[in-house]
Amino acid sequence: MPSSQSDWDAKHRLAAETPPSEPASIVRELLPLLPAGPALDIACGAGRHSLLLAARGQHVTAVWKLARTACALECAAARASMKSSGLCTADSS
């Protein structure tokens, strides 16, 4: 596990260059129980859960410290042909 800010930055810089991994199994399992309203994904990382929720038509605000991750999320949403209004990214710095 990364221990310093520069280690976390390097980890997420690399993650931003590759497609997000599959959503966690617990999230996929509980997805049918979640309300369909707006979602807030704090500490979204590469955005695997943000993209999952946006793909089902929810408006998602994804928050992460690195602006680079926000750009990667927007690119991933575009590749998945999601509506631009379905995913909103925010840089927490």
C-alpha positions in Angstrom: 0.0 0.0 0.0 1.4 3.4 -0.9 2.5 5.4 2.1 3.4 8.9 0.8 1.5 11.4 -1.3 3.9 10.9 -4.2 3.4 7.1 -4.0 -0.4 7.6 -4.2 0.0 10.1 -7.0 2.2 7.6 -9.0 -0.4 4.8 -8.3 -3.3 6.8 -9.6 -1.4 8.3 -12.5 -0.8 4.8 -13.7 -4.5 3.9 -13.0 -5.6 6.9 -15.0 -3.8 5.5 -18.1 -5.6 2.1 -18.0 -9.3 1.3 -18.0 -10.8 1.0 -14.4 -11.0 -2.5 -13.0 -14.3 -4.2 -12.4 -16.5 -2.9 -9.6 -16.2 -4.6 -6.3 -18.4 -7.7 -6.0 -20.2 -6.3 -3.0 -21.2 -3.2 -5.0 -22.5 -5.3 -7.9 -24.4 -7.5 -5.4 -26.0 -4.5 -3.7 -26.6 -2.5 -6.8 -30.3 -3.6 -7.2 -31.0 -2.3 -3.7 -29.6 1.1 -4.2 -32.0 4.0 -4.9 -31.8 5.4 -8.5 -31.2 9.0 -7.5 -28.0 11.1 -7.6 -24.9 9.5 -6.2 -21.7 11.0 -4.6 -18.5 8.9 -4.9 -16.0 10.4 -2.6 -12.4 9.2 -3.0 -13.5 7.7 -6.3 -10.0 6.6 -7.4 -10.1 5.4 -11.0 -13.9 5.7 -10.9 -14.9 2.0 -11.3 -18.0 2.6 -9.1 -18.8 6.0 -10.5 -18.8 4.6 -14.0 -21.1 1.7 -13.0 -23.6 4.0 -11.4 -23.5 6.5 -14.4 -24.0 3.6 -16.8 -27.3 2.8 -15.1 -28.4 6.4 -15.7 -27.6 8.0 -12.4 -26.1 11.4 -12.1 -22.8 10.8 -10.3 -20.5 13.4 -8.7 -17.0 11.7 -8.5 -14.5 13.4 -6.2 -10.8 12.7 -6.1 -7.7 14.7 -5.2 -6.0 14.4 -8.6 -7.3 16.4 -11.5 -5.7 13.8 -13.8 -8.1 11.2 -12.5 -11.0 13.5 -13.3 -9.8 13.7 -16.9 -9.4 9.9 -17.0 -13.0 9.4 -15.8 -14.4 11.8 -18.4 -12.4 9.9 -21.1 -13.7 6.6 -19.8 -17.3 7.9 -19.8 -16.9 9.1 -23.4 -15.5 5.7 -24.4 -18.5 4.0 -22.9 -20.8 6.5 -24.7 -22.3 7.8 -21.5 -24.2 11.0 -21.5 -21.9 13.8 -20.3 -24.6 14.8 -17.8 -24.4 11.4 -16.1 -20.9 11.9 -14.7 -19.6 15.1 -13.0 -16.0 15.1 -11.7 -14.5 17.4 -9.1 -10.9 17.9 -8.0 -10.7 18.2 -4.2 -7.5 20.3 -4.2 
